[in-house]
Amino acid sequence: MNLKDKLDVYLRLTRMDRPIGTLLLMWPCMMALILAAGGMPDPKVLVIFIIGVIVMRACGCVINDYADRNLDAHVKRTQSRPLASGEISAKEALALFVVMGLFAFALVLMLNPLVVKLSYVGIILTIIYPFTKRFTNMPQMFLGIVWSWSIPMAYAAQTGTVPPEAWWLFAANWCWTVAYDTMYAMVDRDDDLKIGIKSTAILFGEYDRHIIGLFQFAALACFVAAGIVAGRGIFFAMGIAAFIGFILYQQKLIHERERMPCFKAFLNNNWAGMTLFIALSVDYLV
């Protein structure tokens, strides 16, 4: 395999060619930094977290594919992934995970001791998550914790503490993650049932749309609470209104539980997160 082909394999293994996961991880992290700073975050902290989000999302993809390497070949959407197709060995994938993990930890070491302590929890959560699909029907709920852990880390990096408003944002992102990752799981539900992979899409069954709606409403309420505690104004309120619009649109898409509309609903959450982030940023600027 030449260098170009090898780089292509690494690109697909780390999902750098599909940035949706990075973006969904980035928006709440950036909102946390803005709220913690009361506006513009410290430039050093901002750069470290942007790079850290990109690297840790890539780490998560590698360890996820390593855990699922014997199962992905049986799922239509994942059968062409590098580990499932045999384009890269399990040892090489693990080596890549370790290198990226060490790089991410080196970034964290440039921040304060509280962030370093929180990072230990973050890497443990990242390693555990892929295996939760084996023993619980609620891996999306565990992913919600993993996907939200950058929030207390962001507050700790910016302020040296993790105040109550950080946990409102944490709760909002946890609920939102469970909602959109259940939409994602609805895409693979038929395949997952055949091979024994567990998910909230399977757990919720015929009530999937309704429970997703409850999680979306809870996320909305917690975002509002975080905004109130932080004293945000009209522009953030406009972002919340737009977020409601995205929720309604997503509910329409998943109504018939068809694969592609469910995947489209999942992707639409990027726009919801970006809109809320922009609204929060404008609210501080104005």
Disulfide bonds with the S-S distance in Angstrom:
none
